[in-house]
Amino acid sequence: MEAIILVGGLGTRLRPLTKTIPKPLLPIANVPMVERMIRHLPEELDTIILAVNYGLEQMLEHFKNTNVGRKVIIVPEDEPLGTGGAMKNCEKYITGTTAVFNGDVISSIDLEKMIEFHKSRNAKGTLALWEVENPNRFGVVEYVNEEILKFQEKPPEGEELSNLINAGTYLLEPEIIKMIPKNQKVSIERDIYPKIVGNGLYGMPFTGYFIDAGTPQSYLDANFKLIEPNEHDDGIQKMKGYVQVHESSKVVDSIIGPNVIIGPNAFIEKSVISDSVILSDCKIYGATIKKSIIGPDVSLNHDTENAVIAPEGEKIF
């Protein structure tokens, strides 16, 4: 069974990090985002199709040198095609029911349960649905007896059809992919799904967590959700809460935590770091860092808060 992962975006909300690193290759708890997604898919999804625009060469190089235990096909887009156009561009590799994922979504969806649900309803399409308290900023669905009957984009307060939003994970039959025009920029959410509401389009709500890791704050949230705490580290003067330090990094005379991930080959001395992600090959001395993303290859000796810092620049969020 094939899975399409949509990783064509420019990642502009995460600049300056994404000026040199494609968003799908940014690490979540020290594993590249798209690689982590692939490794956690059910075995039934044995062929992974990556729809890539920005960062094509880096994606090709990464998966040339990385064995993720299943076949990976990289399909380039010369120009961004939107969610639907990107799926259509992968159509020749599809043999049946296909799972589709937005590449920057980190969630607790049970894919095996979703596949079983989809097949048992003889669905044309099944969308994972997530409940939010305030749906006014999202596209919501009218959901009756497990079927999706209508889409509503950013409804006024009090007029919401439901509190359920599209969670960026789909199971689709080939007939839906066939509906998408070739070589055009198409949004499957706006242009295709509304044409099949009430005619085999189902939804499956889930609970747990759902994070769109495309902004600095949500990228931090995704890292903290999946942090794998170290039991101890002799170089940390004081560790607070969950902390993950790569085995190749060194921490000297510093206070680290809560919620800190330190990537490979970093050196940190006489610093205080909390609620932050430090990427590979950083050198940090005498700095207090809060709620920030640092690196890779950054040398830092001053305090910072609510910042994204990369060799290509700095952004406050």
URKAHU-V884923 format. One record per residue. N is the residue number from 0. RES is the residue in one small letter. SS is DSSP state (A for helix, B for strand, O for the rest). Layout:
((N RES SS) (N RES SS))
//
This chain:
((0 m O) (1 e B) (2 a B) (3 i B) (4 i B) (5 l B) (6 v B) (7 g O) (8 g O) (9 l O) (10 g O) (11 t A) (12 r A) (13 l A) (14 r O) (15 p O) (16 l A) (17 t A) (18 k A) (19 t O) (20 i O) (21 p O) (22 k A) (23 p A) (24 l A) (25 l O) (26 p B) (27 i B) (28 a O) (29 n O) (30 v B) (31 p B) (32 m A) (33 v A) (34 e A) (35 r A) (36 m A) (37 i A) (38 r A) (39 h O) (40 l O) (41 p O) (42 e O) (43 e O) (44 l O) (45 d O) (46 t B) (47 i B) (48 i B) (49 l B) (50 a B) (51 v B) (52 n O) (53 y O) (54 g O) (55 l A) (56 e A) (57 q A) (58 m A) (59 l A) (60 e A) (61 h A) (62 f A) (63 k A) (64 n O) (65 t O) (66 n O) (67 v O) (68 g O) (69 r O) (70 k B) (71 v B) (72 i B) (73 i B) (74 v B) (75 p B) (76 e O) (77 d O) (78 e O) (79 p O) (80 l O) (81 g A) (82 t A) (83 g A) (84 g A) (85 a A) (86 m A) (87 k A) (88 n A) (89 c O) (90 e A) (91 k A) (92 y A) (93 i O) (94 t O) (95 g O) (96 t O) (97 t B) (98 a B) (99 v B) (100 f B) (101 n B) (102 g O) (103 d O) (104 v B) (105 i B) (106 s B) (107 s O) (108 i O) (109 d O) (110 l A) (111 e A) (112 k A) (113 m A) (114 i A) (115 e A) (116 f A) (117 h A) (118 k A) (119 s A) (120 r O) (121 n O) (122 a O) (123 k O) (124 g B) (125 t B) (126 l B) (127 a B) (128 l B) (129 w B) (130 e B) (131 v O) (132 e O) (133 n O) (134 p A) (135 n A) (136 r A) (137 f O) (138 g B) (139 v B) (140 v B) (141 e B) (142 y B) (143 v B) (144 n O) (145 e O) (146 e B) (147 i B) (148 l B) (149 k B) (150 f B) (151 q B) (152 e B) (153 k O) (154 p O) (155 p O) (156 e O) (157 g O) (158 e O) (159 e O) (160 l O) (161 s O) (162 n O) (163 l B) (164 i B) (165 n B) (166 a B) (167 g B) (168 t B) (169 y B) (170 l B) (171 l B) (172 e O) (173 p A) (174 e A) (175 i A) (176 i A) (177 k A) (178 m O) (179 i O) (180 p O) (181 k O) (182 n O) (183 q O) (184 k O) (185 v O) (186 s O) (187 i A) (188 e A) (189 r A) (190 d A) (191 i A) (192 y A) (193 p A) (194 k A) (195 i A) (196 v O) (197 g O) (198 n O) (199 g O) (200 l B) (201 y B) (202 g B) (203 m B) (204 p B) (205 f O) (206 t O) (207 g O) (208 y O) (209 f B) (210 i B) (211 d B) (212 a O) (213 g O) (214 t O) (215 p A) (216 q A) (217 s A) (218 y A) (219 l A) (220 d A) (221 a A) (222 n A) (223 f A) (224 k A) (225 l O) (226 i O) (227 e O) (228 p O) (229 n O) (230 e O) (231 h O) (232 d O) (233 d O) (234 g O) (235 i B) (236 q B) (237 k B) (238 m B) (239 k B) (240 g O) (241 y O) (242 v B) (243 q B) (244 v B) (245 h O) (246 e O) (247 s O) (248 s O) (249 k B) (250 v B) (251 v B) (252 d O) (253 s B) (254 i B) (255 i B) (256 g B) (257 p O) (258 n O) (259 v B) (260 i B) (261 i B) (262 g O) (263 p O) (264 n O) (265 a O) (266 f B) (267 i B) (268 e B) (269 k O) (270 s O) (271 v B) (272 i B) (273 s B) (274 d O) (275 s B) (276 v B) (277 i B) (278 l O) (279 s O) (280 d O) (281 c O) (282 k B) (283 i B) (284 y B) (285 g O) (286 a O) (287 t B) (288 i B) (289 k B) (290 k O) (291 s O) (292 i B) (293 i B) (294 g O) (295 p O) (296 d O) (297 v O) (298 s B) (299 l B) (300 n O) (301 h O) (302 d O) (303 t B) (304 e B) (305 n O) (306 a B) (307 v B) (308 i B) (309 a B) (310 p O) (311 e O) (312 g B) (313 e B) (314 k B) (315 i B) (316 f O))
//
